[in-house]
Amino acid sequence: MTTEPLNWTKSSYSSNGGACVEWAPATVSATGVVPVRDSKRPNGLVLTVPPSAWTGLVALARSSDI
């Protein structure tokens, strides 16, 4: 993982006050992993997953009534 600050992108649902995530898309091409964090805890832990896992998670979230 890079030591430089990440450029985080919020979920489109973050403005609704729900439990949302942020991810750093520019980091994926540089490192081969997708950094993910809780949008309400920007200084908290960062989960890194392979792009295929992130794609599956997004597809699941879009197909479910969460």
N, C-alpha and C positions, 0 to 999 in steps of 0.2 A: 504494500500500500504506500502511497506517496505521503511525504511529510508536509507538503504544501497544503494550504487551506483548500477545502473542497467547495465547489460551486453547487450548492444544494438546490433542488427543485421540489416544491411542495406539491402534494396531491391536490387535485382540483377540488377535493372535498374539505380541505383544511379551513376554508373560510366559513364552513358550516358549524365549527366548534366541535366536531367529532374527533374520534381517535384516529389520527392520520399519520402518514409517513412522508418522509422526504427521501430522495435518492439523488445521486450525483452522476448524471449521465455522461459527462465529459471524462470521467475517471474510467469508465468501462473500456473505452478503446485504448487507454494508456496502460491499464493494469490487467484487464481481462476479468475483473470482478465488478459486481454492482454493490456499492456501499448504500446501506439503508439505515435510517434512524427514525426515532419517534420525533415528530415535529414539535411536540410540547417539551421535549428534553434535548435541546440542541447541544448541550455539553455532555450528554449521556453516551452510552455505548453505541458503537456502530457495528451493524451486522454486515458481513460481506458474503454474497452468494454468487454463484455462476450465472451468467446471462440466461441460460435455459431455465433455471429455477425462478428467476425474476419474471420471465415471460409467462411461466406457468402460474405464478402467484397473481399477476395482473389479470390473466385470463379467468382465473377462478373468481377473483373479486368482481370482475365485470359480469360474470354469469350468475352471481348469487345476489340474493336480497340480504345484504349485510346491514 
